[in-house]
Amino acid sequence: MAIVTLVLLLLLAVVASGYLVRMLPVAVPLPLVQVALGAAIAGLAGVTIDLRPEIFFLLILPPLLFLDGWRMPKHNLKQDARPILQLALGLVVFTVVGMGFFIHWLIPAMPLPVAFALAAVLAPTDPVAVSAITRRTPFPERIMRVLEAESLLNDASGLVCLRFAIAAAVTGVFSLPDAVLSFLWLALGGVAAGAGFTLTVSFIKSRLARRFGEDPGAEILISLLIPFGAYLAAEALHCSGIMAAVSAGVAMSYVELGGQLQAGTRVRRSAVWDTVAFTANGAVFVLLGQQMPSILEKAARTVRQSGHHEVWWMAVYVLAITVALAILRFLWVWVSIRMAGLRQVRRDESFVRPSWRMVAAISLAGVRGAVSLAGVLTIPFFVADGSLMPARNLAIFLAAGVILTSLILAALALPWAMRGIEADEEQGRHGEVQAARVAAAKAAIRAIEQFQPGAGQEEHADLHAEAAARVMGLYRRRIDGGAREGGDAELVQMMEEIDRNLRLAALKAEREELFGMVRRRLLKDDIARDLVREIDLMETRWSR
């Protein structure tokens, strides 16, 4: 009963954080407020929820990663594949090697394999934390896309490094060929498992819906279960469940282009997923804060192993590791940009070098989160000979401290680094939205012109023509950039019915045109998603 009460308190803290962040006189990132509330609950209640990594990875991460993969813009990913892979793979390995040696030099009492394990959990950025921080800062669209894709993909490389660092710490054995093969299996197998699971479930679901009809509740529940099924399927194959959840979301975004669901189902499903995302995102940071008091207590008892007897040395370690992570990321990004510039110059292409402030912003946006904390908790208690794993509690505290410090540093420094840098794609986005609206309106007019009256309505051809002219007039005014639309009871009812049918046919044509534009790569998927949501809401209104 006490655990149930504590869980309800944590959920209440998620709700309260949304109000508190608006009530505070200064702008404070929502994740920091949630961490503080979690720590306060742990201190006041006197009990904590044991954050078991396997439970955390299964219950919290799959829906969040699935939704991020689902809603992540897919346009131009091929163009950005090089920088994404450089950050998601190259930077992770570079950080693990550099930070492993640095942490061992900084804290000699921490064995090198444990230092590498700590570096491995701190190397990947956290997609939840990155989204929470960068949402408050107007990044250029392409940079934001690269950062989101990096945070979704670098978990696989970081967890593989962690696995082999732990194996080296426990057994003292490390094999580079085994590490490479394991990474390929984890990453590629996870991607295949997630995408295959989503496509299979979607195919079966669509066949059942066509034959027996669509049940909105079942459709929504299936979408909620897909990330967990993909994660468990990948884990059963000893692949990366995290990569499976991400690829399942990406596959889901392509399945959606078929437009098979009813508008009302999509609207309700979107509302449910928004609630799930808000709750799970908040729970991640509240749980992180709830772990802090016990982590601090355990780390204070073990910090003396490093040769220092003052607790404040732990803050020095945290700050030094955080700064070193930022410097390594800055160097990697700067060198990558220079190399990209040299490649473009050799091909006689124009190259606009980003300012040092933009490079600094990209470096500061590498925020760590609860994934890192859950990862470091997987470090075992004992080594092969049965003795305790040295400096385990200290590693856990350092990981938690770096997570909080990176959040605070990003919240304070990112607005300064981005000052004066405009997200210049907004004007282009507005033009794309207008062009998509015009194309959808033309498709709607064609559908109205081809619309045939239903049974019993043939004798009212004049009413049909009048309603068609009125509805087409709305779309023609949209095409021309104009403004919105601003007897007999049986005839009025018939007119309303004809009007409703025409509007539904037009809305269906609009939606199909938008999906077709995405499939032909004429429209960005995130823009199409917003426009389809507007159409779904209108169709839900006229379907009543």
C-alpha positions as CSV (number, residue, x, y, z in Angstrom):
1,M,0.0,0.0,0.0
2,A,2.9,2.4,0.8
3,I,4.3,1.8,-2.7
4,V,1.0,2.5,-4.3
5,T,0.7,5.8,-2.3
6,L,4.2,6.8,-3.3
7,V,3.5,6.1,-7.0
8,L,0.4,8.3,-6.8
9,L,2.5,11.0,-5.1
10,L,5.0,10.8,-7.9
11,L,2.2,11.2,-10.5
12,L,0.8,14.1,-8.5
13,A,4.3,15.7,-8.7
14,V,4.2,15.4,-12.5
15,V,0.9,17.3,-12.5
16,A,2.1,19.9,-10.0
17,S,5.3,20.5,-12.0
18,G,3.3,21.8,-14.9
19,Y,1.7,24.5,-12.7
20,L,4.8,25.3,-10.7
21,V,6.9,26.0,-13.8
22,R,4.3,28.7,-14.8
23,M,4.1,30.2,-11.3
24,L,7.8,30.7,-10.8
25,P,9.0,34.3,-11.3
26,V,12.0,33.2,-13.4
27,A,12.1,30.7,-16.3
28,V,13.1,27.3,-15.0
29,P,13.2,24.2,-17.2
30,L,10.4,21.8,-16.4
31,P,12.8,18.8,-15.9
32,L,14.6,20.7,-13.1
33,V,11.3,21.4,-11.3
34,Q,10.4,17.7,-11.6
35,V,13.7,16.6,-10.2
36,A,13.3,18.9,-7.3
37,L,9.8,17.6,-6.5
38,G,11.0,14.0,-6.7
39,A,13.8,14.8,-4.2
40,A,11.3,16.5,-1.9
41,I,8.9,13.6,-2.0
42,A,11.8,11.2,-1.1
43,G,12.8,13.4,1.8
44,L,9.3,13.9,3.1
45,A,7.9,10.4,2.6
46,G,11.1,8.7,3.9
47,V,10.8,5.9,1.4
48,T,12.0,5.5,-2.2
49,I,11.1,3.4,-5.2
50,D,13.9,1.1,-6.1
51,L,14.7,2.1,-9.7
52,R,15.4,-1.3,-11.2
53,P,17.0,-0.7,-14.6
54,E,15.2,-3.6,-16.3
55,I,11.8,-2.4,-15.2
56,F,12.7,1.2,-16.1
57,F,13.9,0.2,-19.6
58,L,10.7,-1.8,-20.2
59,L,7.9,0.4,-18.7
60,I,9.1,3.9,-19.2
61,L,11.5,4.1,-22.2
62,P,9.7,2.1,-25.0
63,P,6.6,4.4,-25.3
64,L,8.8,7.6,-25.1
65,L,11.3,6.4,-27.7
66,F,8.5,5.0,-29.9
67,L,6.7,8.3,-29.9
68,D,9.9,10.2,-30.6
69,G,10.6,8.0,-33.5
70,W,7.0,8.3,-34.7
71,R,6.9,12.1,-34.6
72,M,10.5,12.8,-35.5
73,P,10.7,14.6,-38.9
74,K,12.0,12.2,-41.5
75,H,12.6,14.6,-44.4
76,N,16.3,15.1,-45.4
77,L,17.4,12.3,-43.0
78,K,19.5,10.8,-45.9
79,Q,21.1,14.2,-46.4
80,D,22.0,14.4,-42.7
81,A,23.0,10.8,-42.3
82,R,26.7,11.7,-42.0
83,P,26.5,14.2,-39.1
84,I,24.0,12.0,-37.3
85,L,26.2,8.9,-37.5
86,Q,29.3,11.0,-36.6
87,L,27.5,12.1,-33.4
88,A,25.6,8.8,-32.6
89,L,28.5,6.5,-33.2
90,G,31.8,8.3,-33.6
91,L,31.3,10.8,-30.8
92,V,30.2,8.1,-28.4
93,V,33.3,6.0,-28.9
94,F,35.5,9.1,-28.7
95,T,33.8,10.1,-25.5
96,V,34.1,6.7,-23.9
97,V,37.8,6.4,-24.6
98,G,38.6,10.0,-23.7
99,M,36.4,10.2,-20.6
100,G,37.4,6.7,-19.4
101,F,41.1,7.7,-19.1
102,F,40.2,11.1,-17.7
103,I,38.0,9.8,-15.0
104,H,40.6,7.2,-14.0
105,W,43.2,9.9,-13.8
106,L,40.9,12.2,-11.8
107,I,39.9,9.5,-9.4
108,P,42.7,6.9,-9.2
109,A,40.7,4.8,-6.7
110,M,38.2,4.1,-9.5
111,P,39.5,1.1,-11.6
112,L,39.9,1.8,-15.3
113,P,37.1,-0.6,-16.3
114,V,34.7,1.1,-13.9
115,A,35.8,4.4,-15.3
116,F,35.0,3.2,-18.8
117,A,31.6,1.9,-17.7
118,L,30.8,5.4,-16.2
119,A,32.0,7.1,-19.4
120,A,29.9,4.7,-21.5
121,V,26.6,5.7,-19.6
122,L,27.5,9.4,-19.9
123,A,28.5,9.3,-23.6
124,P,25.0,9.0,-25.2
125,T,22.6,12.0,-24.8
126,D,19.1,11.3,-23.6
127,P,16.2,11.9,-26.1
128,V,13.8,12.9,-23.3
129,A,16.2,15.4,-21.8
130,V,17.3,16.8,-25.1
131,S,13.7,17.4,-26.2
132,A,12.8,18.9,-22.8
133,I,15.7,21.4,-23.0
134,T,15.8,22.3,-26.7
135,R,12.0,22.8,-26.8
136,R,12.6,26.1,-24.9
137,T,15.3,27.3,-27.3
138,P,14.6,28.2,-31.0
139,F,17.2,25.9,-32.8
140,P,17.4,26.0,-36.6
141,E,15.3,23.2,-38.0
142,R,18.2,21.1,-39.4
143,I,20.2,21.3,-36.2
144,M,17.2,20.3,-34.2
145,R,16.6,17.3,-36.5
146,V,20.2,16.2,-36.1
147,L,20.2,16.5,-32.3
148,E,16.9,14.5,-32.0
149,A,18.1,11.8,-34.3
150,E,21.5,11.6,-32.5
151,S,19.8,11.2,-29.1
152,L,17.6,8.4,-30.4
153,L,20.4,6.4,-32.1
154,N,23.4,6.8,-29.8
155,D,21.9,4.7,-27.0
156,A,22.8,1.5,-28.8
157,S,26.5,2.4,-29.2
158,G,26.7,3.6,-25.6
159,L,25.0,0.5,-24.1
160,V,27.3,-1.8,-26.1
161,C,30.3,0.1,-24.7
162,L,28.8,-0.2,-21.2
163,R,28.3,-4.0,-21.7
164,F,31.9,-4.6,-22.5
165,A,33.2,-2.2,-19.9
166,I,31.2,-4.1,-17.3
167,A,32.5,-7.4,-18.6
168,A,36.0,-6.1,-18.4
169,A,35.4,-4.9,-14.8
170,V,34.0,-8.3,-13.7
171,T,36.3,-10.7,-15.6
172,G,39.2,-8.5,-16.7
173,V,38.8,-9.6,-20.3
174,F,38.0,-7.4,-23.3
175,S,37.7,-8.3,-27.0
176,L,37.4,-5.6,-29.7
177,P,36.2,-8.0,-32.5
178,D,33.5,-9.3,-30.1
179,A,32.5,-5.7,-29.3
180,V,32.1,-4.8,-33.0
181,L,30.0,-7.9,-33.8
182,S,27.9,-7.4,-30.7
183,F,27.2,-3.8,-31.6
184,L,26.2,-4.7,-35.2
185,W,23.8,-7.4,-33.9
186,L,22.4,-5.2,-31.2
187,A,21.8,-2.2,-33.5
188,L,20.8,-3.9,-36.8
189,G,18.9,-6.7,-35.1
190,G,17.0,-4.2,-32.9
191,V,16.1,-2.0,-35.9
192,A,14.9,-5.1,-37.9
193,A,12.9,-6.4,-34.9
194,G,11.2,-3.1,-34.2
195,A,10.3,-2.4,-37.8
196,G,9.2,-5.9,-38.5
197,F,7.0,-6.1,-35.4
198,T,5.2,-2.8,-36.3
199,L,4.7,-3.8,-39.9
200,T,3.3,-7.2,-39.0
201,V,0.9,-5.9,-36.3
202,S,-0.2,-3.1,-38.7
203,F,-0.9,-5.5,-41.5
204,I,-3.0,-7.9,-39.3
205,K,-4.8,-4.9,-37.7
206,S,-5.7,-3.4,-41.1
207,R,-7.0,-6.7,-42.5
208,L,-9.2,-7.2,-39.4
209,A,-10.5,-3.6,-39.6
210,R,-11.4,-4.0,-43.3
211,R,-13.3,-7.2,-42.6
212,F,-15.0,-6.6,-39.3
213,G,-14.9,-2.8,-38.9
214,E,-12.7,-0.4,-36.9
215,D,-12.9,-0.3,-33.1
216,P,-11.3,3.0,-31.9
217,G,-10.6,1.8,-28.4
218,A,-8.8,-1.3,-29.8
219,E,-6.8,0.8,-32.3
220,I,-5.6,3.1,-29.6
221,L,-4.7,0.2,-27.2
222,I,-2.8,-1.6,-30.0
223,S,-0.7,1.6,-30.7
224,L,0.1,1.7,-27.0
225,L,1.2,-2.0,-26.9
226,I,3.3,-1.9,-30.1
227,P,6.4,-0.3,-28.4
228,F,6.4,-2.8,-25.6
229,G,6.0,-5.7,-28.0
230,A,8.8,-4.5,-30.2
231,Y,11.1,-4.0,-27.1
232,L,10.3,-7.5,-25.8
233,A,10.7,-9.1,-29.2
234,A,14.2,-7.5,-29.6
235,E,15.2,-8.5,-26.1
236,A,14.1,-12.1,-26.7
237,L,16.5,-12.1,-29.8
238,H,19.3,-10.5,-27.6
239,C,19.1,-7.3,-29.6
240,S,18.7,-3.7,-28.5
241,G,15.2,-3.1,-27.2
242,I,15.9,0.6,-27.3
243,M,16.7,0.6,-31.0
244,A,13.6,-1.6,-31.5
245,A,11.3,0.9,-29.9
246,V,12.8,3.7,-32.0
247,S,12.6,1.8,-35.3
248,A,9.0,0.7,-34.4
249,G,8.0,4.4,-34.1
250,V,9.7,5.2,-37.4
251,A,7.9,2.4,-39.1
252,M,4.6,3.5,-37.6
253,S,5.1,6.9,-39.2
254,Y,5.3,5.3,-42.6
255,V,2.3,3.0,-41.9
256,E,0.3,6.1,-41.1
257,L,0.8,7.5,-44.6
258,G,-1.8,4.9,-45.8
259,G,-4.4,7.0,-44.0
260,Q,-6.4,3.9,-43.1
261,L,-7.7,5.0,-39.7
262,Q,-10.9,7.0,-39.2
263,A,-10.4,10.6,-38.4
264,G,-12.1,10.3,-35.0
265,T,-9.8,7.5,-34.0
266,R,-6.7,9.5,-35.0
267,V,-7.9,12.5,-32.9
268,R,-8.5,10.4,-29.8
269,R,-5.3,8.4,-30.3
270,S,-3.3,11.6,-30.5
271,A,-4.9,12.9,-27.3
272,V,-4.1,9.6,-25.5
273,W,-0.5,9.7,-26.7
274,D,0.0,13.3,-25.6
275,T,-1.1,12.3,-22.1
276,V,1.2,9.3,-22.1
277,A,4.1,11.4,-23.2
278,F,3.5,14.1,-20.6
279,T,3.2,11.5,-17.8
280,A,6.2,9.4,-18.8
281,N,8.4,12.4,-19.5
282,G,7.5,13.8,-16.1
283,A,7.9,10.4,-14.4
284,V,11.5,10.0,-15.7
285,F,12.7,13.2,-14.0
286,V,10.6,12.8,-10.8
287,L,12.1,9.3,-10.4
288,L,15.5,10.8,-11.0
289,G,15.0,13.3,-8.3
290,Q,13.5,10.7,-6.0
291,Q,16.7,8.6,-6.3
292,M,19.0,11.5,-5.4
293,P,18.9,11.5,-1.6
294,S,19.8,7.8,-1.3
295,I,22.5,8.1,-4.0
296,L,24.1,11.0,-2.2
297,E,24.1,9.1,1.1
298,K,25.7,6.0,-0.4
299,A,28.3,8.1,-2.4
300,A,29.3,10.1,0.7
301,R,30.2,6.9,2.4
302,T,32.4,5.7,-0.5
303,V,34.0,9.0,-1.6
304,R,36.8,8.5,1.0
305,Q,38.0,5.6,-1.1
306,S,39.4,8.2,-3.5
307,G,41.7,9.6,-0.9
308,H,39.7,12.7,-0.1
309,H,37.8,13.0,3.2
310,E,35.7,16.1,2.4
311,V,32.3,15.5,0.8
312,W,32.7,18.7,-1.4
313,W,35.2,16.8,-3.5
314,M,32.3,15.0,-5.0
315,A,31.0,18.3,-6.4
316,V,34.5,18.9,-7.9
317,Y,34.4,15.5,-9.6
318,V,31.0,16.2,-11.0
319,L,31.9,19.6,-12.3
320,A,35.2,18.4,-13.8
321,I,33.5,15.5,-15.6
322,T,30.7,17.7,-16.9
323,V,33.2,20.3,-18.3
324,A,35.3,17.5,-19.9
325,L,32.2,16.1,-21.6
326,A,31.3,19.5,-23.0
327,I,34.9,20.1,-24.2
328,L,35.1,16.7,-25.9
329,R,31.8,17.3,-27.6
330,F,32.8,20.8,-28.7
331,L,36.1,19.5,-30.2
332,W,34.3,16.6,-32.0
333,V,31.6,19.0,-33.5
334,W,34.2,21.6,-34.5
335,V,36.4,19.1,-36.2
336,S,33.4,17.4,-37.9
337,I,32.3,20.8,-39.3
338,R,35.8,21.6,-40.5
339,M,36.0,18.3,-42.3
340,A,32.6,18.8,-43.9
341,G,33.7,22.2,-45.1
342,L,36.9,20.8,-46.7
343,R,34.8,18.1,-48.5
344,Q,32.5,20.7,-49.9
345,V,35.3,23.0,-51.0
346,R,37.0,20.1,-52.8
347,R,33.7,19.5,-54.7
348,D,33.4,23.3,-55.5
349,E,30.3,23.6,-53.4
350,S,29.4,26.6,-51.2
351,F,29.9,26.1,-47.5
352,V,28.6,28.4,-44.8
353,R,30.6,27.8,-41.6
354,P,28.5,27.9,-38.4
355,S,29.6,30.4,-35.9
356,W,31.4,29.3,-32.7
357,R,28.3,30.1,-30.7
358,M,26.3,27.6,-32.8
359,V,29.0,25.0,-32.2
360,A,28.9,25.8,-28.5
361,A,25.0,25.5,-28.5
362,I,25.3,22.1,-30.2
363,S,27.8,21.0,-27.5
364,L,25.6,22.3,-24.6
365,A,22.5,20.5,-26.1
366,G,24.2,17.2,-25.3
367,V,22.1,16.7,-22.2
368,R,22.2,13.5,-20.2
369,G,19.1,12.1,-18.6
370,A,17.5,9.2,-16.7
371,V,18.7,6.7,-19.3
372,S,22.2,7.3,-18.1
373,L,21.2,6.8,-14.5
374,A,19.4,3.5,-15.3
375,G,22.4,2.4,-17.3
376,V,24.9,3.0,-14.4
377,L,22.6,1.1,-12.0
378,T,23.3,-2.0,-14.1
379,I,26.9,-2.1,-12.9
380,P,27.0,-5.3,-10.8
381,F,27.7,-5.4,-7.1
382,F,30.4,-8.0,-7.3
383,V,33.3,-9.0,-9.5
384,A,34.2,-12.5,-10.6
385,D,36.0,-13.5,-7.4
386,G,33.0,-12.5,-5.3
387,S,34.4,-9.2,-3.9
388,L,32.5,-6.0,-4.0
389,M,32.7,-3.9,-7.2
390,P,35.0,-1.0,-6.3
391,A,33.6,2.6,-6.5
392,R,30.2,1.4,-7.7
393,N,28.2,3.9,-5.5
394,L,30.6,6.7,-6.4
395,A,30.0,6.0,-10.1
396,I,26.3,6.1,-9.5
397,F,26.5,9.4,-7.7
398,L,28.8,10.9,-10.4
399,A,26.4,9.9,-13.1
400,A,23.4,11.4,-11.3
401,G,25.4,14.6,-10.5
402,V,26.5,15.0,-14.2
403,I,22.9,14.5,-15.3
404,L,21.7,17.4,-13.1
405,T,24.6,19.6,-13.9
406,S,24.2,19.1,-17.6
407,L,20.5,20.0,-17.3
408,I,21.3,23.2,-15.3
409,L,24.2,24.2,-17.6
410,A,22.1,23.7,-20.7
411,A,19.2,25.6,-19.2
412,L,21.4,28.6,-18.3
413,A,23.8,28.7,-21.2
414,L,21.8,27.6,-24.2
415,P,19.6,30.8,-24.4
416,W,22.9,32.9,-24.2
417,A,24.6,30.8,-26.9
418,M,21.5,31.0,-29.2
419,R,21.0,34.8,-28.7
420,G,20.8,36.5,-32.0
421,I,20.7,33.2,-34.0
422,E,17.4,33.0,-35.8
423,A,15.6,29.8,-36.8
424,D,15.5,31.0,-40.4
425,E,13.5,28.1,-41.7
426,E,10.3,29.4,-40.2
427,Q,9.6,31.6,-43.3
428,G,10.2,28.6,-45.5
429,R,8.0,26.5,-43.4
430,H,5.2,29.0,-43.7
431,G,5.5,28.8,-47.5
432,E,5.4,25.0,-47.4
433,V,2.3,25.1,-45.3
434,Q,0.5,27.5,-47.6
435,A,1.5,25.4,-50.7
436,A,0.2,22.2,-49.0
437,R,-3.1,23.9,-48.2
438,V,-3.5,25.1,-51.8
439,A,-2.8,21.6,-53.1
440,A,-5.2,20.0,-50.7
441,A,-7.9,22.5,-51.6
442,K,-7.5,21.8,-55.3
443,A,-7.9,18.0,-54.5
444,A,-11.0,18.8,-52.5
445,I,-12.6,20.8,-55.4
446,R,-11.9,17.9,-57.8
447,A,-13.6,15.5,-55.3
448,I,-16.6,17.8,-55.0
449,E,-16.9,18.0,-58.8
450,Q,-16.8,14.2,-59.0
451,F,-19.2,13.6,-56.0
452,Q,-22.4,11.7,-56.9
453,P,-25.6,12.3,-54.9
454,G,-26.8,9.5,-52.7
455,A,-29.9,7.5,-53.1
456,G,-33.0,9.6,-52.9
457,Q,-31.2,12.9,-53.5
458,E,-31.3,12.9,-57.4
459,E,-34.5,14.9,-57.5
460,H,-32.8,17.7,-55.5
461,A,-30.1,18.4,-58.1
462,D,-30.5,22.1,-57.6
463,L,-29.8,21.8,-53.9
464,H,-26.8,19.6,-54.7
465,A,-25.4,22.2,-57.1
466,E,-26.0,25.0,-54.6
467,A,-24.2,23.2,-51.8
468,A,-21.4,22.2,-54.1
469,A,-20.9,25.8,-55.2
470,R,-20.9,27.0,-51.6
471,V,-18.3,24.5,-50.4
472,M,-16.1,24.9,-53.5
473,G,-16.3,28.6,-52.9
474,L,-14.7,28.1,-49.5
475,Y,-11.8,26.2,-51.1
476,R,-11.4,28.7,-54.0
477,R,-11.1,31.5,-51.4
478,R,-8.4,29.5,-49.7
479,I,-6.5,29.1,-53.0
480,D,-6.9,32.8,-53.7
481,G,-5.8,33.7,-50.1
482,G,-9.3,34.9,-49.2
483,A,-11.1,34.8,-45.9
484,R,-13.2,32.1,-44.4
485,E,-17.0,31.7,-44.8
486,G,-18.2,34.3,-42.9
487,G,-38.6,27.9,-46.3
488,D,-39.0,24.4,-46.1
489,A,-37.7,22.4,-43.2
490,E,-37.3,19.2,-45.3
491,L,-35.4,21.1,-47.9
492,V,-33.2,22.7,-45.3
493,Q,-32.4,19.3,-43.8
494,M,-31.7,17.9,-47.2
495,M,-29.4,20.8,-47.9
496,E,-27.5,20.2,-44.7
497,E,-27.1,16.5,-45.6
498,I,-25.8,17.3,-49.0
499,D,-23.5,19.9,-47.5
500,R,-22.2,17.5,-45.0
501,N,-21.5,14.8,-47.6
502,L,-19.7,17.2,-49.8
503,R,-17.5,18.5,-47.0
504,L,-16.6,14.9,-45.9
505,A,-15.7,14.0,-49.4
506,A,-13.6,17.1,-49.7
507,L,-11.8,16.5,-46.4
508,K,-11.1,13.0,-47.4
509,A,-9.6,14.2,-50.7
510,E,-7.5,16.8,-48.8
511,R,-6.1,14.2,-46.5
512,E,-5.3,11.8,-49.3
513,E,-3.5,14.5,-51.2
514,L,-1.3,15.4,-48.2
515,F,-0.4,11.8,-47.6
516,G,0.4,11.4,-51.3
517,M,2.6,14.5,-51.2
518,V,4.6,13.0,-48.3
519,R,5.0,9.7,-50.1
520,R,6.2,11.6,-53.2
521,R,8.6,13.6,-50.9
522,L,6.9,16.9,-51.9
523,L,5.9,17.7,-48.3
524,K,7.6,17.4,-44.9
525,D,6.0,14.7,-42.7
526,D,5.8,17.0,-39.6
527,I,3.9,19.7,-41.6
528,A,1.6,17.0,-43.1
529,R,0.9,15.7,-39.5
530,D,-0.2,19.1,-38.3
531,L,-2.4,19.6,-41.4
532,V,-4.0,16.2,-41.2
533,R,-4.8,16.8,-37.6
534,E,-6.7,19.9,-38.6
535,I,-8.6,17.9,-41.2
536,D,-9.3,15.1,-38.7
537,L,-10.8,17.6,-36.3
538,M,-13.0,19.1,-39.0
539,E,-14.1,15.6,-40.2
540,T,-14.9,14.6,-36.6
541,R,-17.1,17.7,-36.4
542,W,-19.0,17.0,-39.6
543,S,-19.4,13.3,-39.0
544,R,-21.6,13.8,-36.0
